[in-house]
Amino acid sequence: MIRDKNSTEWKASAKHGGGEWMAERISSVALIPLGLWGVYAATEIVGKGYDGALAFLLDPLNAGLMALLILTSVWHMHMGLRVVIEDYIGKPGAKGLFLGLNTLLCVIAAGASVFSIVKIALTALGGAQA
């Protein structure tokens, strides 16, 4: 289908998505150093068992970077899946359902991850039982 450059649809699609495109690029760039730190973290934790992983995350810097890595990754995943759903799911009802599921699962993943990291930090302070 050929679109007329003066049609409303053409103008709407040309102006839509710029902020989302920029957010995807920002999260991609942020994930480069965070991903490298994640590789470092994995090499530090591997072979040390539960106690080694716990000790690693008890350091506030490591806990903060881990939370930032997870939140940025989940945010990036949410944006990418949203684009795929919007582009390839044609039926409005199905599109809405999948967009809602995408958001729900990403919120659950982010919430459970941050909850776990905070629980570890509170355990270190003596505020909660492990």
Sequence and secondary structure as in RCSB ss.txt:
>XXXX:A:sequence
MIRDKNSTEWKASAKHGGGEWMAERISSVALIPLGLWGVYAATEIVGKGYDGALAFLLDPLNAGLMALLILTSVW
HMHMGLRVVIEDYIGKPGAKGLFLGLNTLLCVIAAGASVFSIVKIALTALGGAQA
>XXXX:A:secstr
    TTSHHHHHHHHTTHHHHHHHHHHHHHHHHHHHHHHHHHHHHTTSHHHHHHHHHHSHHHHHHHHHHHHHHHH
HHHHHHHHHHHHH  SHHHHHHHHHHHHHHHHHHHHHHHHHHHHHHHHHHTSS  
